[in-house]
Amino acid sequence: MKLHFSITAAEELRERRGGRYVLYSVCLEGFLLGKARYSQLRRWDAQLRQLFGSAVPAFPPKFYLAMTKSMADERRSQLEQYLQNVTLDSNITNSDVFIGFFRKLQQDTFKIQTQRAFLDVYLADGSNIRLDIQTSDTAERILEVTLCKMGLSRELIKYFSLFFFQDHDDGALSVVKKVAEFELPYVSLQSMKELHCKLGIRKWYMDPSLDTLLMDCRASLNLLYMQAVQEVKRNWVKPTEGQMQELEFLQKNANKAKFLELIREMQFYGYMRLDPCICDYPEEGCSADIYVGNNEINCCIKLSTNQTKEGATKDSEEDTLELRFEYNDSGIWQWIILYTKQAFLLSSCLKKMISEQMMKAAKEGQEMEIKMPESMKNSKKPSIQQKQVVHSGFISRKRFLVRPNEDDCVFEKIREEDL
């Protein structure tokens, strides 16, 4: 799956011997991951190319003459595209060369040497597990150690991930970003100190029905239950009054399996809720609550008259990013713009939904092929046709459809090869 790399700054510096070089600020999901020179990236590319050959995308060429401003801007853009494209191949991102480069880059940038340290990993109920780690341990390693310590089956680890989040004084919960598997959580936390983030475990899938695959393991059942209780408490889930009474009864009796079975029927269960943001629909400056999950993006828009307008789609001064969507309202395509600092998180959730749809469709296609009688396989006009899969959008549960703006640099049109 393509990662959201960006190069947000290019700083020209002078070496001790008098020469000049450019230091690029490499960001992941909008947060600084490390700073690198062109020569460092070029050596890394050569190492990748030795292992993976033509699977590695083209690297920006070296200039032998002094660069003009336009040349410098072009190189910065090309390096950014290179970093994004190199992550398309999971064989590359899982390699020691890839992981080792970013490990050293993070540690060198923030001047944190490899040494023993303690790291708190928080669960949804507010408790934490304190780990004895090395500062150079990756998120993949830390997640595995934490979940195995809790007794989770190894084959279920893929359904969970580490996230950075903020607990606000008013009781609100903000998910800041998903931690990449090769990222160093200890170092990232040090670099994000001013945000007062915590490291926590949450499930990482957008289809609530996948809960059923985790119900037979006590550890995964407990993790799902803790997160479900948290989402009810934080008002992420919208139960009716009667449903709320049932949930309280089941919680009082510690009937976790029944609790999870019931909550799956409720509005917004299993969704990622973003912080309130601003949108321009149906008028400029409207506040919007965004929920993403179960193959939809749900926007609950608050008008200036305190009325609310809800739409579900399937398919500044505070570093606010802009996301543009084109949606279908009663057969007419119109634009809606969201202004949110969580644009990268929203994009990651959307890509995850598409990935799950593709996997589900592929599995259904395999099952259909297995079950299809031999006479139908040989027929020129079979009576059963496999459902067509659309990779760039979602089927609408409600009356709004959405398609992303092709020119948007944050939330670009998603193609199969981007996943």
Secondary structure, 3 states (H helix, E strand, C coil): CCCCEEEEEEEEEECCCCCEEEEEEEEECCEEEEEEEHHHHHHHHHHHHHHHHHHCCCCCCCCCCCCCHHHHHHHHHHHHHHHHHHCCCHHHHCCHHHHHHHHHHHHHHHCCCCCEEEEEEECCCCCEEEEEEECCCCHHHHHHHHHHHCCCCHHHHHHEEEEEEEECCCCCEEEEEECCCCCCHHHHHHHCHHHCCEEEEEECCCCHHHHHHHCCCHHHHHHHHHHHHHHHHCCCCECCHHHHHHHHHHHHCCCHHHHHHHHCCCECCCCEECCCEEECCCCCCEEEEEEEECCEEEEEEECCCCCEEEEEEECCCCCCEEEEEEEEECCEEEEEEEEECCHHHHHHHHHHHHHHHHHHHHHHHHHHHHHCCHHHHCCCCCCCCCCCCCCCCCCCCCCEEEEECCCCCCCCCCCHHHC
